Amino acid sequence: MTQSPSAPEKRNLTIFGVGPWFVLLSLGYSAVGIGLRLCFPEFFTLMLIPKAWQTGIGAGLLFIGFPFFVLSLRILVKGFPAGKLFTKGTYAACRHPVYAAWVVFIVPALGLLMHSWPLVGVVPAMYITLRLLVRKEEAELSRLFGDEFRQYKRRTPAVFPLLHRFWE
């Protein structure tokens, strides 16, 4: 994390960013996926992959995703009030790790653990929604941090984490 020379400037986003909109839309998508699976299990059970594999992969994704989410939130809560650009830890792996934890790890894990293809299938909609929503956050970060953010943006993926960077 580095201190921004313009940190005292008024921010147009809160610590929550576009998170409330992302959560609201994602919960809607996910509720439909879960509801379909629970109401019509004979039609909406994921059968392309053996259930044991689904359970193993789902557990592995959750094992990675939940700590990734918690660590990302910890960095955000600690650094946001100080007006810092986060570029270390989970933020070295991707620019939006709090959201990425849900889209890349947690929701796919839950879909696999529930053997629900609609819940796994909701991930592309969540990804598209996320990419559209974070434009506002990124415009604000670019305004506040200028070239420092633009360089970070060039070298760091938005959503799909490069996990090896987490330890750099």
Disulfide bonds with the S-S distance in Angstrom:
none
